[in-house]
Amino acid sequence: MRWSIVVPVKRPELAKTRLADAVGELRPEFARAFAADTVAAALACASVAGVIVVTDDDTAAAEARGLGADVVADAPDAGLNAALRHGAETVRSRRADAPVAALSADLAALRSAELERVLTAAALEHASFVADAAGIGTTLYAAGSGTAFDPRFGGRSRAAHRLAGAVELDLDGVPSVRRDIDTAVDLWDADRLGLGPRTAALLARLDVAL
């Protein structure tokens, strides 16, 4: 089973506001770097047929296309889950039986091999998800072939996905799939795991600036 991955990328003025104190005016660049490293790692995963980025950020869109992803505008403009559903609908308008997974755009330390393990496990379920490192949110939601795509991201999304009937994929050895980045502490933890090249280069610039 080869998956289509939907990655939502916010407009820069809305992205990663909790990082502002740590990274200052580089905040929009960090948000874009997180997304680019996430997309690149997903595209390198053997179980991924393609990545579709949902965004109204022209810069992020251009970089995603350069990496080999497809891009669609956030036409619903009605929040994260609406954007994800729009991306999934685009995928399934081309291939109705496509298994589709939503992936957070801030997994800057994502490892393709770890994503492969998760998608292999997801292929055994109708709908499934991976909780974030804090155990409250969600970093990946997957709907298999023939399964309705019904993401519940935002707030306590781990509980929301469970209540909706999705199976939690509680796998060992996939820390990079769980490590989303919202705060400076998250960023330092992702750096410990090993950041993707774009985020690592930007963090090096920040270190020089400090």
QUIZIHU-V6542 format. One line per field, one symbol per residue. psi: psi as a letter, one per 40 degrees, with the letter a starting at -180 (. if undefined). burial: # if it has 9 or more other C-alpha atoms within 8 Angstrom, else .. A space follows every 10 residues. Layout:
psi=???
burial=???
This chain:
psi=hhihhhhhhi ideehfdeed ddebeedddd dddddddddd dddehdehdi hhhhiehddd ddddddeeii hiigddffid dddddddddd deddgdehhh hhhiefgeeh hddddddddd ddeeidhiih iideedahdh hhhihehhhg ifihbgdddd dddeeihhgg iiffdddegi hdiddddddd dddgiidddd ddddddddd.
burial=..######## ##..##..## ..#...##.# ########## ###.#.#### #######..# #.###.#.## ##.#.....# ########.. ##.....### ########## ##.####### ###.###### ###..##### #####.#.#. #.#..###.# ##...####. ...####### ##.#.##.## #.#.##.### .#...#....
